Amino acid sequence: MSNAISKYLHERIPRYTSYPTAPHFSAGVGPLTYRHWLQVLPRSATLSLYLHVPFCETLCWYCGCHTNVSRHRDPVERYVALLRWEIAMVAELVGGRRVSHVHWGGGTPGIVGPDLFRSVMDALRGHFDFVPDAERAVEIDPRRLTPALADAFAETGINRASLGVQTFNPLSQQAIARVQSPEMTRDCVRTLRAAGIRDINLDLLYGLPHETAQSCSAGVETALALEPARFSVFGYAHVPSVMPHQRVIDMASLPDGPERLRQERTIGEACVRAGYTRIGLDHYARPEDSMAVALAEGRLRRNFQGYTTDSADALIGFGASAISRLPDGYAQNTANLRDWSDRIKAGTPATVRGVALSDEDRLRAGIIERLMCDLRADIPAHLAEAGYPADWLDPEIADLQPLADDGLVAIERGVIHVPEASRSLIRKVASIFDIYLDPALGRHAVAV
């Protein structure tokens, strides 16, 4: 089986946090389209809200996010003021609707500080109707958390925190410019729990420079001792053509495909031994956690933050580079801070690209999501539900046959099942249904 998997390790494949994926967004979707999509959103629709804070105090060399280094308060304060403007502008069209999820991402969301964080959460509560059990999550850099900030999180209803750990290997930390001791992470966890935030996720990376299966083993044991509710375990995506700052990382220090696979499996096996449920490709959750429950009940979803329990009808993105997912399609704000600021000041959405969904996009998106979440997809059922002929995807089934011949996928009467041993290749299986993918462009992370 490992020899068969090795054939696909170096293919560059999307993570499928959306379909079509972001590289296929175009300028055909702009402010007018986005505004129309908001206007026709049913009054009964539930919302998920995403807020992007594109600032960090320092830049980590591995980073693949849209962020800017800022050591001064003025740019952050101006940004938050305009973020509230954007919230008010969008709320004129969809305000008053129920909100089931809020997620703060970045960058480093905590860089806004306690008072500004409270002001944005107050604005959201003033414009939208939060359901009683709404999940309110924030991404945290453990190097930057203070007790005052933790208190602000708790006071505004934050009930889940995702901590960026990445690695505990000192050599790897030096190579990616993110030095973070185990004690620092442990103190962050204690501070959050003391403030009343109990649901804590830890983010780990494999495939970093100088990382080995042995260092991953030691690192995950350190992380397990903190008893988080969930783990996210991602493979480092080295794409310097897209993220130029990654050129600082020495290519010779990066592990090869087989070693990346060993690292991924080392971390995953340790999590499973510790009692965590494996979720899709790269998440692990305690059996009682809402994500593990959603998996068991067939309700697991996937969005731009990865795996999620979010079942909202629409996701509204606020801030530079933020992406919205609406029934009609995807819409992304400009990532350029000055451009975003100018558009918001002018009272217009900052949308610069996106994609309108066709019926076939929705069909393929549903299949890809189920494969990514459940490692299984009933193709005849998907076709029947969408009103397509029973043979519509026969070419894709045929394209899966080499994987089936290698024992990496099972196909029975059109039902696709990915066995546990080849779970790591689920992105490859999903990519068979992606009619937009051009692997030759090299814009995506390697398969494992």
Wavefront OBJ file of the C-alpha trace (Angstrom):
o trace
v 0.000 0.000 0.000
v 2.772 2.499 0.892
v 4.430 1.917 -2.497
v 1.121 2.646 -4.208
v 0.623 5.820 -2.172
v 4.143 7.013 -2.991
v 3.157 7.297 -6.666
v 0.958 10.278 -5.823
v 2.900 12.049 -3.060
v 4.306 14.817 -5.244
v 1.122 15.757 -7.087
v -0.098 19.274 -6.322
v -3.756 19.185 -5.337
v -6.136 21.702 -3.698
v -7.241 21.312 -0.088
v -10.853 21.647 -1.279
v -12.039 24.117 1.319
v -14.287 25.283 -1.520
v -15.316 24.128 -4.975
v -14.542 25.653 -7.366
v -11.318 26.505 -5.556
v -10.083 30.058 -5.072
v -7.560 30.067 -7.986
v -10.549 29.784 -10.308
v -12.302 32.882 -8.980
v -12.460 35.701 -11.536
v -13.245 39.402 -11.800
v -16.610 38.425 -13.281
v -17.974 38.625 -9.737
v -17.776 42.171 -8.390
v -19.567 44.509 -5.956
v -22.863 44.599 -7.854
v -23.063 40.813 -8.068
v -22.226 40.398 -4.388
v -24.789 43.000 -3.370
v -27.441 41.238 -5.461
v -26.612 37.867 -3.917
v -27.043 39.403 -0.468
v -30.336 41.024 -1.440
v -31.883 37.755 -2.630
v -30.764 35.781 0.409
v -33.938 34.371 2.013
v -35.034 35.996 5.246
v -35.002 32.558 6.872
v -31.347 31.956 5.981
v -28.931 31.376 8.856
v -25.529 33.034 8.709
v -21.945 32.267 9.612
v -19.650 35.293 9.965
v -15.907 35.396 9.276
v -13.722 38.375 10.228
v -10.221 38.680 8.806
v -7.540 40.697 10.605
v -4.557 40.988 8.223
v -1.920 42.106 10.727
v 0.902 40.413 12.643
v 3.692 41.846 14.769
v 6.212 39.662 12.951
v 6.059 37.487 9.845
v 6.499 33.711 10.081
v 8.298 32.379 7.006
v 5.965 29.392 6.541
v 2.814 31.547 6.489
v 0.314 31.183 3.653
v -2.162 33.771 4.925
v -2.918 37.321 3.763
v -1.255 39.412 6.451
v 0.950 42.469 6.979
v 3.547 43.267 9.626
v 2.497 46.191 11.824
v 4.191 47.277 15.039
v 2.062 50.417 15.398
v -1.506 50.876 16.579
v -2.707 53.411 13.998
v -3.123 51.016 11.026
v -4.907 48.473 13.223
v -7.255 51.064 14.711
v -8.130 52.448 11.258
v -8.752 48.937 10.006
v -11.118 48.063 12.851
v -13.077 51.288 12.341
v -13.586 50.366 8.680
v -14.403 46.788 9.606
v -17.336 48.137 11.635
v -18.359 50.216 8.595
v -18.328 47.113 6.431
v -20.420 45.210 8.982
v -22.984 48.018 9.032
v -23.055 48.194 5.223
v -23.670 44.462 4.809
v -26.173 44.473 7.679
v -28.357 46.907 5.705
v -28.963 43.984 3.338
v -28.890 40.916 5.606
v -29.039 42.271 9.153
v -31.367 40.740 11.707
v -30.799 37.220 10.443
v -29.783 34.447 12.814
v -26.071 33.802 13.271
v -24.841 30.351 14.297
v -21.071 30.762 13.907
v -18.504 33.552 14.210
v -14.843 33.010 13.385
v -11.983 35.500 13.766
v -8.975 34.695 11.560
v -5.826 36.344 10.351
v -3.098 37.295 10.633
v -3.272 37.661 14.365
v -6.817 38.664 15.411
v -5.715 39.428 18.959
v -3.536 42.265 17.679
v -6.632 44.508 17.777
v -6.531 44.443 21.588
v -9.312 44.021 24.169
v -11.247 47.255 23.605
v -11.400 47.085 19.808
v -12.276 43.406 19.932
v -15.220 44.231 22.204
v -16.314 47.026 19.868
v -16.530 44.703 16.852
v -18.382 42.005 18.776
v -20.808 44.670 20.026
v -21.376 45.758 16.417
v -22.110 42.197 15.346
v -24.573 41.667 18.175
v -26.248 44.948 17.333
v -26.853 43.967 13.707
v -27.479 40.215 13.897
v -29.454 37.734 15.984
v -27.032 35.302 17.619
v -28.594 31.920 18.380
v -28.097 30.896 22.035
v -25.549 28.170 21.278
v -23.660 30.031 18.544
v -20.014 29.037 18.249
v -17.719 32.055 18.561
v -14.138 31.155 17.710
v -10.867 33.052 17.481
v -7.397 32.137 16.220
v -4.654 32.906 18.731
v -0.891 33.338 18.594
v 0.191 32.055 22.036
v 3.132 34.466 21.967
v 0.744 37.424 22.014
v -2.024 36.485 24.438
v -2.472 38.555 27.619
v -4.890 37.970 30.512
v -6.741 41.176 29.550
v -7.231 39.919 26.001
v -8.398 36.509 27.250
v -10.911 38.261 29.489
v -12.182 40.295 26.528
v -12.630 37.113 24.528
v -14.628 35.507 27.321
v -16.721 38.603 28.024
v -17.795 38.814 24.369
v -18.864 35.183 24.235
v -15.849 33.536 22.620
v -16.212 29.851 23.416
v -13.548 28.240 21.205
v -9.912 29.192 20.657
v -7.518 27.805 18.051
v -3.873 28.108 19.069
v -1.161 28.198 16.437
v 1.551 25.846 17.692
v 2.914 24.480 14.380
v 5.932 22.735 15.943
v 7.815 22.350 19.210
v 11.079 21.493 17.416
v 13.516 24.369 18.187
v 15.429 23.888 14.941
v 12.245 24.099 12.889
v 11.026 27.090 14.898
v 14.228 28.975 14.104
v 13.920 28.126 10.405
v 10.368 29.527 10.164
v 10.956 32.546 12.458
v 8.439 31.404 15.052
v 10.124 30.628 18.361
v 7.515 29.462 20.861
v 8.433 27.405 23.897
v 6.221 24.647 25.322
v 5.908 26.738 28.478
v 4.568 29.682 26.481
v 1.893 27.525 24.869
v 1.035 25.909 28.203
v 0.630 29.334 29.839
v -1.657 30.427 27.007
v -3.896 27.393 27.521
v -4.050 28.024 31.264
v -4.897 31.704 30.750
v -7.753 30.875 28.395
v -9.166 28.223 30.694
v -8.916 30.547 33.672
v -10.992 33.057 31.688
v -13.640 30.385 31.093
v -12.800 29.361 27.510
v -12.755 25.569 27.684
v -12.863 24.429 24.036
v -9.302 24.759 22.801
v -7.873 23.577 19.484
v -4.183 23.196 18.694
v -2.797 23.630 15.175
v 0.208 21.510 14.214
v 2.220 21.380 10.999
v 4.314 18.614 9.492
v 6.694 18.926 6.561
v 8.447 21.980 8.006
v 12.185 22.555 7.526
v 14.358 20.264 9.674
v 11.291 18.374 10.908
v 11.508 14.599 11.309
v 9.107 11.864 12.309
v 10.960 11.710 15.639
v 10.575 15.423 16.332
v 6.899 15.215 15.329
v 6.441 12.344 17.774
v 7.964 14.338 20.623
v 5.976 17.435 19.674
v 2.588 15.759 19.545
v 3.174 14.186 22.970
v 3.864 17.662 24.369
v 0.673 18.909 22.717
v -1.418 15.986 23.972
v -0.429 16.820 27.545
v -2.406 20.071 27.159
v -5.601 18.037 26.568
v -7.121 20.128 23.752
v -10.596 19.446 22.403
v -9.301 19.223 18.839
v -6.161 19.083 16.732
v -5.681 20.423 13.223
v -2.698 18.726 11.571
v -1.749 20.346 8.274
v 1.076 19.669 5.853
v 3.249 22.712 5.248
v 2.559 24.051 1.739
v 5.780 25.375 0.218
v 4.605 27.599 -2.646
v 7.157 30.456 -2.918
v 5.724 31.389 -6.318
v 2.538 32.413 -4.480
v 4.061 33.442 -1.122
v 7.438 35.061 -1.957
v 8.562 35.280 1.685
v 8.760 31.467 1.726
v 11.883 31.788 -0.437
v 13.771 32.414 2.801
v 13.254 28.736 3.663
v 16.036 26.481 2.398
v 14.493 23.899 0.075
v 17.181 21.403 1.096
v 15.874 21.489 4.684
v 12.378 20.330 3.692
v 11.463 16.647 4.098
v 10.693 14.632 0.967
v 7.335 12.995 0.195
v 7.859 9.682 2.038
v 9.146 11.531 5.111
v 6.154 13.901 5.061
v 3.885 10.855 5.008
v 5.745 9.356 7.995
v 5.382 12.618 9.906
v 1.670 12.881 9.151
v 1.073 9.308 10.260
v 3.223 9.675 13.368
v 1.105 12.589 14.598
v -2.173 10.972 13.595
v -1.450 7.634 15.211
v -0.470 9.365 18.458
v -3.759 11.301 18.494
v -5.803 8.158 17.853
v -3.939 6.243 20.588
v -4.787 9.100 22.957
v -8.496 8.588 22.250
v -9.158 11.255 19.626
v -11.465 10.564 16.687
v -9.897 11.108 13.290
v -11.877 13.651 11.278
v -11.494 13.579 7.509
v -8.024 14.364 6.269
v -6.374 16.402 8.994
v -8.494 16.969 12.131
v -8.775 15.034 15.392
v -11.400 15.570 18.070
v -12.381 14.137 21.409
v -15.345 11.764 20.983
v -17.637 14.128 22.893
v -16.597 17.188 20.862
v -19.211 18.620 18.492
v -17.035 17.868 15.472
v -16.769 14.158 16.295
v -20.528 14.084 16.901
v -21.162 15.775 13.539
v -18.968 13.200 11.810
v -20.869 10.322 13.397
v -24.205 11.861 12.388
v -23.158 12.655 8.795
v -23.332 16.440 9.388
v -19.658 17.312 8.994
v -18.986 20.196 6.583
v -15.989 21.874 5.035
v -15.270 25.574 4.566
v -12.309 27.944 4.350
v -11.273 27.183 7.935
v -11.184 23.450 7.150
v -13.574 20.968 8.757
v -16.496 22.508 10.583
v -19.822 21.817 12.248
v -21.160 25.002 10.640
v -24.409 24.267 8.813
v -25.376 27.896 8.103
v -26.987 28.705 4.760
v -24.430 31.413 3.988
v -21.025 32.564 5.187
v -20.358 36.307 5.163
v -16.718 37.414 5.101
v -15.605 40.786 6.482
v -12.198 42.388 6.003
v -9.462 42.420 3.385
v -9.206 39.132 1.416
v -12.235 37.615 3.214
v -14.360 35.197 1.175
v -18.135 34.895 1.369
v -20.048 31.756 0.416
v -23.632 32.381 -0.663
v -26.172 30.077 -2.326
v -25.378 31.742 -5.669
v -21.582 31.610 -5.442
v -18.348 32.784 -3.823
v -17.262 36.412 -3.493
v -13.850 37.576 -2.272
v -12.775 40.986 -1.018
v -9.639 42.591 -2.345
v -6.532 41.601 -0.377
v -4.969 45.033 -0.912
v -5.476 47.002 2.284
v -5.569 50.428 0.641
v -7.999 49.228 -2.030
v -10.209 47.577 0.590
v -10.173 50.739 2.705
v -11.055 52.992 -0.232
v -13.960 50.788 -1.272
v -15.419 50.569 2.236
v -15.077 54.350 2.717
v -16.969 54.809 -0.552
v -19.797 52.687 0.796
v -19.383 49.853 -1.695
v -18.568 46.170 -1.144
v -14.868 45.405 -1.560
v -15.574 42.381 -3.771
v -13.065 41.987 -6.614
v -13.378 38.332 -7.613
v -15.445 35.219 -7.173
v -17.419 32.612 -9.060
v -21.109 32.081 -9.751
v -22.079 28.456 -9.140
v -23.570 26.374 -11.913
v -25.754 23.360 -11.222
v -22.834 21.118 -12.153
v -20.545 23.019 -9.760
v -22.999 22.278 -6.958
v -23.140 18.598 -7.924
v -19.376 18.243 -7.961
v -18.981 20.346 -4.807
v -21.344 18.018 -2.947
v -19.424 14.925 -4.034
v -16.062 16.455 -3.143
v -17.314 17.603 0.271
v -18.658 14.163 1.144
v -15.424 12.502 0.062
v -13.374 14.972 2.112
v -15.630 14.567 5.156
v -16.828 10.967 5.077
v -14.246 9.263 2.813
v -17.287 8.040 0.908
v -19.617 9.306 -1.807
v -22.669 7.656 -3.331
v -22.392 8.902 -6.903
v -25.758 7.507 -8.134
v -27.506 9.188 -5.198
v -25.815 12.536 -5.901
v -26.742 12.343 -9.586
v -30.347 11.429 -8.872
v -30.760 14.216 -6.299
v -29.330 16.787 -8.727
v -31.380 15.500 -11.668
v -28.444 14.329 -13.785
v -28.320 11.190 -15.969
v -27.009 8.074 -14.244
v -23.987 7.931 -16.585
v -23.012 11.629 -16.250
v -19.888 10.910 -14.182
v -18.868 7.615 -15.794
v -15.631 9.203 -17.132
v -14.636 10.173 -13.569
v -15.393 6.668 -12.300
v -13.146 5.341 -15.071
v -10.402 7.801 -14.060
v -10.553 6.367 -10.534
v -9.797 2.866 -11.768
v -5.974 3.157 -11.521
v -6.410 4.120 -7.848
v -8.767 1.179 -7.399
v -6.246 -1.135 -9.070
v -3.669 0.027 -6.518
v -6.079 -0.714 -3.652
v -6.340 2.954 -2.705
v -10.055 3.278 -3.353
v -13.017 0.909 -3.571
v -15.854 1.381 -6.069
v -19.029 -0.692 -5.846
v -22.086 0.166 -7.917
v -20.967 3.768 -8.104
v -20.343 4.152 -4.372
v -16.785 5.346 -3.715
v -15.079 4.420 -0.460
v -11.570 5.374 0.613
v -10.110 2.827 3.056
v -8.395 3.953 6.235
v -4.951 2.979 4.956
v -5.198 5.455 2.072
v -7.018 8.256 3.940
v -4.012 10.509 3.340
v -4.808 10.522 -0.383
v -8.409 11.684 -0.073
v -7.523 14.959 -1.838
v -6.302 12.951 -4.811
v -9.584 11.012 -4.954
v -11.600 14.227 -4.665
v -9.557 15.872 -7.431
v -10.883 13.366 -9.972
v -14.202 15.255 -9.820
v -12.567 18.692 -10.232
v -13.055 19.778 -13.851
v -11.096 23.019 -13.296
v -7.875 21.520 -11.938
v -4.680 21.996 -13.915
v -1.866 20.305 -11.914
v 0.732 21.744 -14.280
v 0.215 25.221 -12.801
v 1.741 24.131 -9.467
v -0.386 26.476 -7.340
v -1.325 23.917 -4.695
v 0.298 21.941 -1.894
v 1.592 18.438 -2.525
v -0.897 15.619 -1.980
v 0.474 14.649 1.468
l 1 2 3 4 5 6 7 8 9 10 11 12 13 14 15 16 17 18 19 20 21 22 23 24 25 26 27 28 29 30 31 32 33 34 35 36 37 38 39 40 41 42 43 44 45 46 47 48 49 50 51 52 53 54 55 56 57 58 59 60 61 62 63 64 65 66 67 68 69 70 71 72 73 74 75 76 77 78 79 80 81 82 83 84 85 86 87 88 89 90 91 92 93 94 95 96 97 98 99 100 101 102 103 104 105 106 107 108 109 110 111 112 113 114 115 116 117 118 119 120 121 122 123 124 125 126 127 128 129 130 131 132 133 134 135 136 137 138 139 140 141 142 143 144 145 146 147 148 149 150 151 152 153 154 155 156 157 158 159 160 161 162 163 164 165 166 167 168 169 170 171 172 173 174 175 176 177 178 179 180 181 182 183 184 185 186 187 188 189 190 191 192 193 194 195 196 197 198 199 200 201 202 203 204 205 206 207 208 209 210 211 212 213 214 215 216 217 218 219 220 221 222 223 224 225 226 227 228 229 230 231 232 233 234 235 236 237 238 239 240 241 242 243 244 245 246 247 248 249 250 251 252 253 254 255 256 257 258 259 260 261 262 263 264 265 266 267 268 269 270 271 272 273 274 275 276 277 278 279 280 281 282 283 284 285 286 287 288 289 290 291 292 293 294 295 296 297 298 299 300 301 302 303 304 305 306 307 308 309 310 311 312 313 314 315 316 317 318 319 320 321 322 323 324 325 326 327 328 329 330 331 332 333 334 335 336 337 338 339 340 341 342 343 344 345 346 347 348 349 350 351 352 353 354 355 356 357 358 359 360 361 362 363 364 365 366 367 368 369 370 371 372 373 374 375 376 377 378 379 380 381 382 383 384 385 386 387 388 389 390 391 392 393 394 395 396 397 398 399 400 401 402 403 404 405 406 407 408 409 410 411 412 413 414 415 416 417 418 419 420 421 422 423 424 425 426 427 428 429 430 431 432 433 434 435 436 437 438 439 440 441 442 443 444 445 446 447 448
